[in-house]
Every structure is written in C-alpha cells, then in structure tokens.
Amino acid sequence: MRRTTRSASAAARAATASKAKSPSSTIKPPPSPLEKDEPGRKREAPSSSPTFEEEPGGATPARTPSAKKKPRGNASASPANPYPTWPRPTPEECWAVRDALAELHGDPAAILGATGPECSSGAAAGSVLGALVRTILSQNTTDATSARAYASLRQEFGGGAGDDTADDPEGAFWERVRTTAPGKLETSIRVGGLADIKAARIRAILDTLVKEAKDKQAGVGAAAAATGAAAPRHHHHYPSLEHLRRVPDDEEVKRQLTRFNGVGPKSAACVLMFALGRSDFAVDTHVLSMSATAPLRWVPASASREGAYEHLNARVPAECKVALHVLMVEHGKRCPSCARGGRLATTKAEGGWLATERGRWAAEALASGEVRCPLAAAVARARSGGGGEETEGVVAAGGGVVVPKKEEEQLAWGGGLVPKKEEEEEEQAW
C-alpha cells in the first residue's frame, strides 16, 4: 500500500514539473519601424522547427540520444529541399534583418531605383531578354562594370535611321546582335570581362530563340495546311522571351531560363524578380556569404549557392523577398564584417546608391566603425521574442543598429551616432 502511495505522489510531482516547463505563450515577431508603411504586410506565425541550441561556434541542431546513432543532416534531402533539418531563417528573423538593414541603409525601393538591379534591362525598358543578357554580363564582375558593358552593347547595336523596326524595335535590336560580324559583339562588351565566353552564351541564346520561333511557325503552318485553314501571316523571327510574362508557373519560367548555358538559379531568380515582378529570392555572392556565417547562419557553412537558393527561397516570406535581397546585397558591399573576403565597395566612383548622401553616410559609418553591423542585434531580438534590451557598453538603436555608447553622442537620422557639435550640419545634410 505504501508503494502505491509513493508511486502516485511521484507521478503527481512529475506532471507538475512538466507543466512548469511548457511555454506559456507563442513568440511574436518583433515590431518593424517600416510596418506603418506596409498596411498589407503579413506576419507569419513562428514555425514549429526543431530546437536549436546556441553554441560558441553558432547555431546547431540540438541532439537527442537517438540522433547519435543516425547520420546527421540531410537524410531526406532533395534538390528542392537540400537542408530539411535546418530550421532557419524563421519569418521573424527575415523581417528583423530587413528592418534593421533598411534603418541603416535606407528604403530598399530607393536603393533599387538608384542602383538598378544587376539584371536591369536599362534601355530595353523592361524586356525579359534584356534582363537575362544583363545577368550574364554581371557574372564575375561588379554592378558598375556590368552596367558599362550593357550600355556599350546598347550603343553599339542601337537602330539607325531608316531601320524597319516599327513592329518590334526591341526584337530587331537583338536580331542585329545575333547576326553581327564575328568579334563585334565581343568587342562591345569587352569592358565587362570574359567577353568571349559571355558573347558565346548570348549568341547561343539568341540563335536558340530564333530557331524555336521558326519551328513553331512552321508547325502552325503545317497544321493549317492539313486542315485547309488559312496559313498564318509571316512575320520576322526576332529573338524574344516576352512570352514568359504569360507563363503563370514560376517553376516553368525557371526551367525555360536555366536550360540555357550560363544561366543558373541566381540569374533566373533575378529575371523573375526584376523583369517579371515575381516574388523570388536571388542568392548572389553577398547573400550566400552572409547567410552561411555568423550571426545569421541561415544555411550550413558548406551550403552551395544552388542549395542556399532553394532553402532560402522556400523560407523567406514572399512579401519580404525582394527588399531583403536588395538590402543584403547593399550591406554585403559596405560592412567590413560581412563583406566577402573583407573587400568593400566604398568608392564614390561606383555610383548608384553610394553616390547619394544616405548611401555614402552608411558606407562610411560602417567602414570607420562609427556604426556596427546590425545583424547580430536583429537576429538576437528575433530569436528572443523581440526583447531589444540595452546591454553593457552598447545601445541598440534604429531597428537593431548596435553602436558605441557615449554620453557626448546622440542618435542621428539613419540609426547612427554623431557628436552633438555636428547636429546642425547633420540636419542640413539630411
């Protein structure tokens, strides 16, 4: 009888302890300084992901006794889900990083307008083919250099007086590029580097598109002849990708783009984002480097660019993708602790957003150490439920920008710090 009583008491104590350990509330995403500008912005509930334990080397999945007997990592990995056991980033982290970087660098739409996406089609007024060619020219070079190469291409093959291009001037432009004399295309894009390789890829794409257009018309004509219907009106077979605008399935658009040599997931994502206005998350060198290292660790350190793209594109909230991509690329160029290999793009000659006062201020403040990288504070706030507490020696300001705490300094517009004596100058500048 005594044993039964003791057993019942022990069970009661265990049940009480279990209740005390269970969480009492759901973690909510941190408030955003930009949320007032986005009335339609949707917040996603925290995902039910595997528990993470913070270790000195960064976040790694918590191990259970049975996990030691199983191979760690991607037992159920697939091309569409390369890191199934990696639970980051959460929606809260994505929004927190987006907000912190926007507070530091400025409005992502303004950055995009001043810099232009690396696959912007420039004079092509948004043609899909122009956007694709621009992504090819951007490979293994800077945005500024690829922009010069694309401008040179447009100038070299621009239409002259008397050209019969009224029906499709953009298509006629790419037809002139396709049929130009050997070496002329290479010369026009030489400033961008790897001209021979890039020209060969561009020419192959143009040739393929024209061949497919001719084959399609021939098939339509044969079908019409078989049924006695009128043959379709003949038209010029110009290179074009405008039909992709009518393809609703993003995966099909990617398939049609990546079948070309030299066009990978990143290039296809850029075309989707900036030429077609779709929600996608391109992973370039800056995004990959920042995502695979502390403090983000959104993908494993060994992640490939393709794997990182599939993982991040699936986890970043759709409403956040374009803005977060633009801001991470900008930050990766300016932040000493986040720049790949420590190489900063901080020369005014680069142009774009860096040529603006706001862009130059952020770049100089980060390079000088006046403002520290905001990523650690942003992800810490998101992972702790939005605490935002002040810590010894630092102040979290402007959406998570962590800066030196000094009595003689005050917060300035943009989340940085300036000495009080410079207050009037800063007010005039901004």
The 8 nearest C-alpha neighbors of each residue, nearest first, counted from 0:
[[1, 3, 2, 4, 5, 6, 7, 8],
 [0, 2, 4, 3, 5, 6, 7, 8],
 [1, 3, 5, 0, 4, 6, 7, 8],
 [2, 4, 6, 0, 1, 5, 7, 8],
 [5, 3, 1, 7, 6, 2, 8, 0],
 [4, 6, 8, 2, 7, 3, 9, 1],
 [7, 5, 3, 9, 8, 4, 2, 10],
 [6, 8, 10, 4, 5, 9, 3, 11],
 [9, 7, 11, 5, 10, 6, 4, 12],
 [8, 10, 12, 6, 11, 7, 5, 13],
 [9, 11, 13, 7, 8, 12, 14, 6],
 [12, 10, 8, 14, 9, 13, 7, 15],
 [11, 13, 9, 15, 10, 14, 16, 8],
 [14, 12, 10, 16, 15, 11, 17, 9],
 [13, 15, 17, 11, 12, 16, 10, 18],
 [16, 14, 12, 18, 17, 13, 11, 19],
 [17, 15, 19, 13, 18, 14, 12, 20],
 [16, 18, 14, 20, 15, 19, 13, 21],
 [17, 19, 15, 21, 16, 20, 14, 22],
 [20, 18, 16, 17, 21, 15, 22, 14],
 [19, 21, 17, 18, 16, 22, 23, 15],
 [20, 22, 18, 19, 23, 17, 16, 24],
 [23, 21, 24, 20, 25, 19, 18, 26],
 [24, 22, 21, 25, 20, 19, 18, 26],
 [25, 23, 22, 26, 27, 21, 384, 45],
 [24, 26, 27, 23, 22, 45, 44, 384],
 [27, 25, 384, 24, 28, 45, 383, 385],
 [26, 28, 384, 25, 29, 45, 44, 385],
 [27, 29, 91, 381, 30, 384, 26, 385],
 [28, 30, 385, 381, 31, 27, 384, 95],
 [31, 29, 28, 32, 34, 385, 95, 33],
 [30, 32, 34, 33, 98, 29, 95, 398],
 [33, 31, 34, 98, 398, 30, 35, 102],
 [34, 32, 31, 35, 36, 98, 37, 101],
 [33, 35, 31, 37, 36, 32, 38, 40],
 [34, 36, 33, 37, 38, 32, 31, 40],
 [35, 37, 34, 33, 38, 32, 40, 39],
 [36, 38, 34, 40, 39, 35, 33, 41],
 [39, 37, 40, 36, 35, 34, 41, 33],
 [40, 38, 37, 41, 36, 34, 318, 35],
 [39, 41, 37, 38, 42, 318, 34, 319],
 [40, 42, 39, 43, 318, 38, 316, 37],
 [43, 41, 44, 40, 28, 90, 91, 316],
 [42, 44, 90, 45, 41, 316, 91, 46],
 [43, 45, 46, 42, 27, 90, 28, 91],
 [46, 44, 43, 47, 89, 90, 26, 91],
 [45, 47, 48, 44, 89, 90, 43, 86],
 [46, 48, 45, 49, 86, 50, 44, 89],
 [47, 49, 86, 46, 50, 85, 84, 87],
 [50, 48, 51, 86, 47, 60, 84, 61],
 [51, 49, 61, 48, 60, 52, 86, 47],
 [52, 50, 60, 61, 59, 58, 49, 53],
 [51, 53, 61, 58, 59, 54, 60, 50],
 [52, 54, 58, 57, 51, 59, 55, 56],
 [53, 55, 57, 56, 58, 52, 59, 51],
 [56, 54, 57, 53, 58, 52, 59, 293],
 [55, 57, 54, 58, 53, 293, 59, 292],
 [58, 56, 54, 55, 53, 293, 59, 296],
 [59, 57, 53, 54, 52, 51, 60, 296],
 [58, 60, 51, 52, 61, 57, 53, 54],
 [61, 59, 51, 62, 52, 50, 58, 49],
 [62, 60, 51, 52, 50, 59, 63, 49],
 [63, 61, 66, 60, 64, 67, 65, 59],
 [62, 64, 66, 65, 61, 67, 60, 68],
 [65, 63, 66, 67, 62, 68, 69, 61],
 [64, 66, 67, 63, 68, 69, 62, 70],
 [67, 65, 63, 69, 68, 64, 62, 71],
 [68, 66, 65, 69, 64, 63, 62, 70],
 [67, 69, 66, 65, 70, 64, 71, 63],
 [68, 70, 66, 67, 71, 65, 74, 72],
 [71, 69, 72, 68, 74, 67, 66, 73],
 [70, 72, 69, 73, 66, 74, 67, 68],
 [73, 71, 74, 84, 70, 82, 83, 85],
 [72, 74, 76, 75, 82, 83, 84, 71],
 [73, 75, 76, 72, 70, 71, 83, 84],
 [76, 74, 73, 77, 83, 81, 80, 82],
 [77, 75, 73, 81, 80, 74, 83, 82],
 [76, 78, 80, 81, 79, 75, 82, 73],
 [77, 79, 81, 80, 76, 306, 309, 305],
 [78, 80, 77, 309, 81, 310, 76, 306],
 [81, 79, 77, 78, 76, 82, 83, 310],
 [80, 82, 76, 77, 78, 306, 83, 79],
 [83, 81, 85, 84, 80, 73, 76, 310],
 [84, 82, 85, 80, 76, 81, 73, 75],
 [85, 83, 82, 86, 72, 73, 49, 60],
 [84, 86, 82, 83, 87, 298, 60, 299],
 [87, 85, 48, 84, 88, 49, 89, 83],
 [88, 86, 297, 89, 85, 298, 296, 314],
 [87, 89, 297, 92, 86, 314, 93, 90],
 [88, 90, 87, 92, 91, 93, 45, 46],
 [91, 89, 93, 92, 316, 43, 94, 315],
 [92, 90, 28, 89, 94, 93, 381, 95],
 [93, 91, 95, 89, 381, 90, 94, 378],
 [94, 92, 90, 96, 91, 95, 97, 315],
 [93, 95, 97, 91, 96, 92, 98, 90],
 [96, 94, 92, 98, 377, 97, 93, 91],
 [97, 95, 99, 93, 98, 94, 377, 92],
 [96, 98, 94, 323, 100, 95, 99, 93],
 [99, 97, 101, 95, 96, 100, 31, 94],
 [100, 98, 398, 102, 96, 399, 101, 97],
 [99, 101, 103, 102, 97, 98, 104, 96],
 [102, 100, 105, 98, 104, 103, 99, 106],
 [103, 101, 99, 100, 413, 105, 397, 104],
 [102, 104, 100, 413, 101, 414, 105, 99],
 [105, 103, 101, 361, 100, 102, 358, 357],
 [106, 104, 101, 102, 103, 107, 357, 110],
 [105, 107, 109, 108, 101, 110, 104, 102],
 [108, 106, 110, 109, 322, 111, 326, 325],
 [107, 109, 111, 106, 110, 112, 322, 325],
 [108, 110, 112, 106, 107, 111, 113, 105],
 [111, 109, 107, 113, 112, 108, 352, 114],
 [110, 112, 115, 108, 114, 109, 113, 107],
 [111, 113, 109, 115, 110, 114, 108, 116],
 [114, 112, 351, 110, 352, 111, 115, 109],
 [115, 113, 351, 111, 352, 112, 110, 116],
 [114, 116, 111, 112, 113, 119, 117, 351],
 [117, 115, 119, 118, 111, 114, 273, 269],
 [116, 118, 119, 142, 115, 134, 137, 133],
 [119, 117, 134, 133, 130, 116, 120, 269],
 [120, 118, 116, 130, 121, 117, 115, 133],
 [119, 121, 130, 129, 123, 125, 118, 122],
 [122, 120, 123, 119, 124, 125, 129, 150],
 [123, 121, 124, 120, 153, 125, 150, 129],
 [122, 124, 120, 121, 125, 126, 129, 169],
 [125, 123, 122, 126, 121, 120, 129, 119],
 [124, 126, 120, 123, 274, 127, 130, 121],
 [127, 125, 129, 128, 123, 124, 130, 120],
 [126, 128, 130, 129, 240, 274, 241, 131],
 [129, 127, 131, 130, 240, 126, 239, 132],
 [128, 130, 120, 132, 126, 127, 131, 123],
 [129, 131, 120, 118, 127, 133, 128, 119],
 [132, 130, 128, 134, 133, 129, 270, 127],
 [133, 131, 135, 129, 134, 130, 128, 136],
 [132, 134, 118, 136, 130, 131, 135, 137],
 [135, 133, 118, 137, 131, 132, 136, 266],
 [136, 134, 132, 133, 137, 138, 131, 197],
 [135, 137, 133, 134, 145, 138, 132, 191],
 [138, 136, 145, 134, 135, 140, 133, 142],
 [137, 139, 136, 135, 140, 134, 145, 141],
 [140, 138, 137, 141, 192, 193, 136, 191],
 [139, 141, 138, 137, 144, 145, 191, 142],
 [142, 140, 144, 143, 145, 137, 139, 138],
 [141, 143, 145, 144, 117, 146, 137, 140],
 [142, 144, 146, 141, 145, 349, 147, 350],
 [145, 143, 147, 141, 146, 142, 191, 148],
 [144, 146, 137, 148, 142, 191, 147, 136],
 [145, 147, 143, 149, 144, 148, 142, 150],
 [148, 146, 150, 144, 145, 149, 151, 143],
 [149, 147, 188, 145, 151, 191, 146, 150],
 [148, 150, 152, 146, 151, 147, 145, 153],
 [149, 151, 147, 153, 152, 148, 146, 154],
 [150, 152, 148, 154, 149, 153, 187, 155],
 [151, 153, 149, 155, 187, 150, 154, 188],
 [154, 152, 150, 151, 156, 155, 157, 149],
 [155, 153, 151, 157, 152, 156, 150, 149],
 [154, 156, 152, 153, 157, 151, 187, 150],
 [157, 155, 153, 154, 152, 158, 176, 175],
 [156, 158, 154, 153, 155, 172, 159, 152],
 [159, 157, 162, 156, 172, 160, 168, 164],
 [158, 160, 162, 161, 157, 156, 163, 164],
 [159, 161, 162, 158, 163, 157, 164, 165],
 [160, 162, 163, 159, 158, 164, 165, 168],
 [163, 161, 164, 160, 159, 158, 165, 171],
 [162, 164, 165, 161, 166, 168, 171, 160],
 [165, 163, 168, 167, 166, 162, 171, 169],
 [164, 166, 167, 168, 163, 162, 171, 169],
 [165, 167, 164, 168, 163, 171, 170, 235],
 [166, 168, 170, 164, 169, 165, 171, 237],
 [169, 167, 164, 171, 170, 165, 172, 166],
 [168, 170, 172, 171, 167, 173, 123, 126],
 [171, 169, 237, 167, 173, 172, 168, 238],
 [170, 172, 174, 168, 169, 173, 164, 167],
 [171, 173, 169, 175, 170, 174, 168, 157],
 [174, 172, 176, 170, 175, 171, 177, 238],
 [173, 175, 171, 177, 176, 172, 237, 178],
 [176, 174, 172, 178, 173, 177, 179, 171],
 [175, 177, 173, 174, 179, 178, 156, 172],
 [178, 176, 174, 175, 202, 179, 205, 173],
 [179, 177, 175, 176, 174, 180, 181, 173],
 [180, 178, 176, 177, 175, 181, 183, 184],
 [179, 181, 183, 182, 178, 184, 177, 176],
 [182, 180, 183, 179, 184, 185, 178, 186],
 [181, 183, 185, 184, 186, 180, 179, 195],
 [182, 184, 186, 185, 181, 180, 187, 179],
 [185, 183, 187, 186, 182, 198, 188, 176],
 [186, 184, 182, 194, 183, 187, 188, 198],
 [185, 187, 189, 183, 184, 188, 182, 194],
 [186, 188, 184, 152, 185, 151, 189, 183],
 [189, 187, 148, 190, 186, 185, 191, 194],
 [188, 190, 194, 186, 191, 192, 187, 185],
 [189, 191, 188, 192, 148, 144, 147, 187],
 [192, 190, 148, 145, 189, 144, 188, 136],
 [191, 193, 194, 190, 189, 140, 188, 139],
 [194, 192, 196, 195, 197, 191, 189, 139],
 [193, 195, 189, 185, 197, 192, 196, 198],
 [194, 196, 198, 197, 193, 185, 199, 189],
 [197, 195, 199, 198, 194, 193, 200, 185],
 [196, 198, 200, 194, 199, 195, 201, 193],
 [197, 199, 201, 195, 200, 196, 185, 194],
 [200, 198, 202, 196, 197, 201, 203, 195],
 [199, 201, 197, 203, 198, 202, 204, 196],
 [200, 202, 198, 204, 203, 199, 197, 205],
 [201, 203, 205, 199, 204, 200, 177, 198],
 [204, 202, 206, 200, 201, 205, 199, 207],
 [205, 203, 207, 201, 202, 206, 208, 200],
 [204, 206, 202, 208, 207, 203, 238, 177],
 [207, 205, 203, 209, 204, 208, 202, 210],
 [206, 208, 210, 204, 205, 209, 203, 211],
 [207, 209, 211, 205, 238, 210, 206, 212],
 [210, 208, 212, 238, 206, 211, 207, 236],
 [211, 209, 207, 213, 212, 208, 214, 206],
 [210, 212, 214, 208, 209, 213, 215, 207],
 [213, 211, 209, 215, 210, 214, 236, 208],
 [214, 212, 210, 216, 215, 211, 217, 209],
 [215, 213, 217, 211, 216, 212, 210, 218],
 [214, 216, 218, 212, 213, 217, 211, 219],
 [215, 217, 219, 213, 218, 214, 220, 212],
 [218, 216, 214, 220, 215, 219, 213, 221],
 [219, 217, 215, 221, 216, 220, 214, 222],
 [218, 220, 216, 222, 217, 221, 223, 215],
 [219, 221, 217, 223, 218, 222, 230, 216],
 [222, 220, 224, 218, 223, 219, 217, 225],
 [223, 221, 225, 219, 220, 224, 218, 226],
 [222, 224, 228, 220, 226, 221, 225, 230],
 [225, 223, 227, 221, 226, 222, 228, 220],
 [226, 224, 222, 223, 227, 221, 228, 220],
 [227, 225, 223, 224, 228, 222, 221, 229],
 [226, 228, 224, 225, 223, 229, 222, 230],
 [229, 227, 223, 226, 224, 230, 225, 222],
 [228, 230, 223, 231, 227, 224, 220, 232],
 [229, 231, 220, 223, 228, 232, 224, 219],
 [232, 230, 233, 220, 229, 219, 223, 216],
 [233, 231, 234, 230, 229, 220, 216, 235],
 [234, 232, 231, 235, 216, 230, 236, 220],
 [233, 235, 236, 232, 237, 231, 216, 166],
 [236, 234, 237, 233, 171, 167, 170, 166],
 [237, 235, 209, 212, 234, 213, 238, 210],
 [236, 238, 170, 235, 174, 209, 171, 239],
 [239, 237, 208, 209, 205, 170, 173, 174],
 [240, 238, 241, 128, 170, 237, 208, 242],
 [241, 239, 128, 242, 127, 243, 238, 126],
 [240, 242, 243, 239, 244, 127, 126, 128],
 [241, 243, 244, 240, 245, 246, 239, 127],
 [244, 242, 246, 245, 241, 240, 252, 127],
 [243, 245, 242, 246, 241, 275, 247, 240],
 [244, 246, 243, 242, 247, 241, 248, 252],
 [245, 247, 243, 244, 248, 252, 242, 251],
 [248, 246, 245, 249, 244, 252, 251, 243],
 [247, 249, 251, 250, 246, 252, 253, 245],
 [250, 248, 252, 251, 253, 247, 246, 271],
 [249, 251, 253, 252, 248, 254, 255, 247],
 [250, 252, 254, 253, 248, 249, 255, 246],
 [253, 251, 249, 255, 250, 254, 256, 243],
 [254, 252, 250, 256, 251, 255, 267, 257],
 [255, 253, 251, 257, 252, 256, 250, 258],
 [254, 256, 252, 253, 258, 257, 251, 259],
 [257, 255, 253, 254, 258, 267, 259, 252],
 [256, 258, 262, 259, 254, 263, 255, 253],
 [257, 259, 256, 255, 254, 260, 262, 253],
 [260, 258, 257, 262, 256, 261, 204, 255],
 [259, 261, 262, 200, 258, 257, 204, 203],
 [260, 262, 259, 263, 200, 135, 257, 197],
 [263, 261, 257, 260, 259, 266, 256, 267],
 [262, 264, 257, 266, 265, 267, 261, 256],
 [265, 263, 267, 266, 268, 305, 257, 262],
 [264, 266, 268, 281, 267, 263, 282, 269],
 [267, 265, 269, 268, 263, 264, 134, 262],
 [266, 268, 264, 270, 269, 265, 253, 256],
 [267, 269, 271, 265, 281, 266, 270, 264],
 [270, 268, 272, 266, 271, 267, 273, 281],
 [271, 269, 274, 267, 268, 272, 273, 130],
 [270, 272, 275, 268, 277, 269, 274, 273],
 [273, 271, 277, 276, 269, 270, 279, 275],
 [272, 274, 270, 276, 269, 275, 271, 119],
 [275, 273, 270, 127, 276, 125, 271, 272],
 [276, 274, 271, 277, 273, 272, 244, 270],
 [275, 277, 272, 273, 274, 271, 278, 270],
 [278, 276, 272, 271, 275, 279, 273, 249],
 [277, 279, 317, 272, 320, 276, 321, 280],
 [278, 280, 272, 268, 320, 277, 312, 281],
 [281, 279, 312, 320, 324, 282, 321, 268],
 [280, 282, 268, 265, 269, 283, 279, 308],
 [283, 281, 286, 308, 265, 287, 280, 304],
 [282, 284, 286, 285, 287, 281, 265, 304],
 [283, 285, 287, 286, 288, 282, 339, 304],
 [286, 284, 331, 288, 287, 283, 328, 289],
 [285, 287, 289, 283, 282, 288, 284, 290],
 [288, 286, 290, 284, 285, 289, 282, 283],
 [287, 289, 285, 291, 286, 290, 284, 339],
 [290, 288, 286, 287, 292, 291, 337, 285],
 [291, 289, 297, 287, 296, 288, 295, 292],
 [290, 292, 300, 296, 298, 288, 289, 299],
 [293, 291, 296, 289, 290, 295, 294, 300],
 [294, 292, 295, 296, 57, 291, 289, 290],
 [293, 295, 375, 296, 292, 374, 57, 378],
 [294, 296, 293, 297, 290, 292, 289, 378],
 [297, 295, 291, 292, 293, 290, 298, 294],
 [296, 298, 290, 87, 88, 295, 291, 299],
 [297, 299, 291, 296, 290, 302, 307, 300],
 [300, 298, 302, 301, 291, 296, 297, 85],
 [299, 301, 291, 302, 298, 292, 296, 290],
 [300, 302, 299, 303, 291, 298, 307, 304],
 [303, 301, 299, 300, 307, 306, 298, 304],
 [304, 302, 306, 305, 307, 301, 287, 308],
 [303, 305, 307, 306, 308, 287, 302, 282],
 [306, 304, 308, 303, 307, 309, 264, 265],
 [307, 305, 303, 309, 308, 304, 81, 302],
 [308, 306, 304, 310, 305, 309, 311, 302],
 [307, 309, 305, 311, 306, 310, 282, 312],
 [310, 308, 306, 312, 307, 311, 79, 313],
 [309, 311, 307, 313, 308, 312, 306, 80],
 [312, 310, 314, 313, 308, 315, 309, 307],
 [311, 313, 280, 309, 310, 314, 308, 315],
 [312, 314, 311, 310, 315, 309, 316, 80],
 [315, 313, 311, 312, 316, 310, 88, 89],
 [314, 316, 311, 312, 313, 320, 90, 317],
 [317, 315, 319, 318, 90, 314, 320, 93],
 [316, 318, 319, 320, 278, 315, 279, 321],
 [317, 319, 316, 320, 40, 41, 278, 321],
 [320, 318, 316, 317, 322, 323, 321, 315],
 [321, 319, 323, 280, 317, 322, 318, 324],
 [320, 322, 324, 323, 319, 325, 280, 278],
 [323, 321, 325, 324, 107, 320, 319, 326],
 [324, 322, 326, 97, 320, 321, 325, 319],
 [323, 325, 321, 327, 322, 326, 320, 328],
 [326, 324, 322, 328, 323, 327, 107, 321],
 [327, 325, 329, 323, 328, 324, 330, 107],
 [326, 328, 330, 324, 329, 325, 331, 323],
 [327, 329, 331, 325, 326, 330, 285, 324],
 [330, 328, 326, 332, 327, 331, 325, 333],
 [331, 329, 327, 333, 332, 328, 334, 326],
 [330, 332, 338, 285, 328, 329, 337, 333],
 [331, 333, 344, 330, 343, 329, 338, 334],
 [334, 332, 330, 362, 343, 331, 344, 345],
 [333, 335, 337, 336, 365, 338, 330, 331],
 [336, 334, 338, 337, 341, 366, 333, 343],
 [335, 337, 334, 338, 341, 372, 339, 331],
 [336, 338, 334, 331, 335, 289, 339, 341],
 [339, 337, 331, 341, 335, 332, 334, 342],
 [338, 340, 341, 342, 288, 337, 285, 331],
 [339, 341, 342, 338, 337, 343, 335, 336],
 [342, 340, 338, 339, 335, 343, 336, 337],
 [343, 341, 340, 338, 339, 344, 335, 332],
 [342, 344, 332, 333, 345, 338, 341, 335],
 [345, 343, 332, 346, 333, 342, 349, 362],
 [344, 346, 343, 362, 333, 347, 353, 349],
 [347, 345, 348, 349, 344, 353, 350, 343],
 [346, 348, 349, 354, 350, 353, 345, 359],
 [347, 349, 350, 346, 354, 353, 345, 143],
 [348, 350, 347, 346, 143, 351, 353, 354],
 [351, 349, 354, 348, 353, 347, 352, 143],
 [350, 352, 114, 113, 353, 354, 349, 355],
 [353, 351, 358, 113, 354, 355, 114, 110],
 [352, 354, 358, 359, 355, 351, 350, 347],
 [353, 355, 350, 352, 351, 347, 359, 356],
 [356, 354, 358, 353, 352, 357, 359, 351],
 [357, 355, 359, 358, 360, 354, 353, 428],
 [358, 356, 360, 355, 359, 361, 104, 105],
 [357, 359, 353, 352, 355, 361, 360, 356],
 [358, 360, 353, 362, 356, 357, 361, 355],
 [361, 359, 357, 363, 358, 362, 356, 364],
 [360, 362, 364, 358, 359, 363, 104, 365],
 [363, 361, 359, 333, 365, 360, 364, 366],
 [362, 364, 366, 360, 365, 361, 367, 359],
 [365, 363, 369, 361, 370, 367, 362, 366],
 [366, 364, 370, 368, 362, 363, 367, 334],
 [365, 367, 363, 364, 368, 362, 335, 334],
 [368, 366, 364, 369, 365, 363, 370, 362],
 [367, 369, 370, 365, 366, 371, 364, 363],
 [368, 370, 364, 367, 365, 371, 402, 416],
 [371, 369, 402, 365, 368, 364, 415, 372],
 [372, 370, 402, 401, 368, 365, 373, 369],
 [371, 373, 374, 400, 334, 370, 401, 365],
 [374, 372, 400, 399, 401, 376, 375, 371],
 [373, 375, 377, 376, 372, 378, 96, 294],
 [376, 374, 294, 377, 378, 373, 379, 372],
 [377, 375, 379, 399, 374, 373, 378, 380],
 [378, 376, 374, 399, 380, 95, 375, 379],
 [377, 379, 381, 380, 375, 92, 376, 382],
 [380, 378, 376, 382, 381, 377, 375, 383],
 [379, 381, 385, 383, 377, 378, 386, 382],
 [382, 380, 378, 385, 384, 92, 379, 383],
 [381, 383, 379, 380, 384, 378, 92, 385],
 [384, 382, 380, 381, 385, 379, 386, 26],
 [383, 385, 381, 26, 382, 386, 27, 380],
 [384, 386, 380, 29, 381, 387, 383, 28],
 [387, 385, 388, 380, 384, 383, 381, 29],
 [386, 388, 380, 385, 389, 395, 399, 376],
 [389, 387, 386, 390, 395, 380, 394, 385],
 [388, 390, 394, 395, 387, 393, 391, 392],
 [391, 389, 393, 392, 388, 394, 395, 387],
 [390, 392, 393, 389, 394, 404, 388, 403],
 [391, 393, 404, 390, 403, 394, 405, 389],
 [394, 392, 404, 403, 390, 391, 402, 401],
 [393, 395, 389, 401, 404, 402, 396, 390],
 [394, 396, 401, 399, 400, 389, 393, 387],
 [397, 395, 400, 399, 398, 414, 394, 401],
 [396, 398, 414, 400, 399, 102, 413, 99],
 [397, 399, 99, 396, 400, 102, 98, 32],
 [398, 400, 395, 377, 376, 396, 99, 373],
 [401, 399, 373, 396, 397, 395, 398, 414],
 [402, 400, 395, 371, 373, 394, 399, 396],
 [401, 403, 370, 371, 393, 394, 404, 400],
 [404, 402, 393, 405, 392, 394, 401, 369],
 [403, 405, 393, 392, 394, 402, 406, 408],
 [406, 404, 407, 408, 403, 409, 392, 393],
 [405, 407, 408, 404, 409, 418, 419, 403],
 [408, 406, 405, 418, 419, 409, 417, 404],
 [409, 407, 418, 406, 405, 417, 419, 416],
 [410, 408, 416, 417, 411, 419, 418, 407],
 [409, 411, 416, 415, 414, 417, 412, 408],
 [412, 410, 415, 416, 414, 413, 417, 409],
 [411, 413, 414, 410, 415, 429, 425, 416],
 [412, 414, 103, 415, 102, 411, 397, 104],
 [413, 415, 397, 412, 396, 103, 411, 102],
 [416, 414, 411, 413, 370, 410, 417, 412],
 [417, 415, 410, 411, 409, 408, 418, 369],
 [416, 418, 408, 409, 411, 419, 421, 410],
 [417, 419, 408, 420, 421, 407, 409, 416],
 [420, 418, 422, 421, 408, 417, 409, 407],
 [419, 421, 418, 422, 423, 417, 424, 408],
 [420, 422, 424, 419, 418, 423, 425, 417],
 [423, 421, 425, 419, 424, 420, 426, 418],
 [422, 424, 426, 425, 421, 427, 420, 419],
 [425, 423, 427, 421, 426, 422, 428, 420],
 [424, 426, 428, 422, 427, 423, 429, 421],
 [427, 425, 423, 429, 424, 428, 422, 412],
 [426, 428, 424, 425, 429, 423, 422, 421],
 [429, 427, 425, 426, 424, 356, 423, 357],
 [428, 426, 427, 425, 412, 356, 357, 424]]
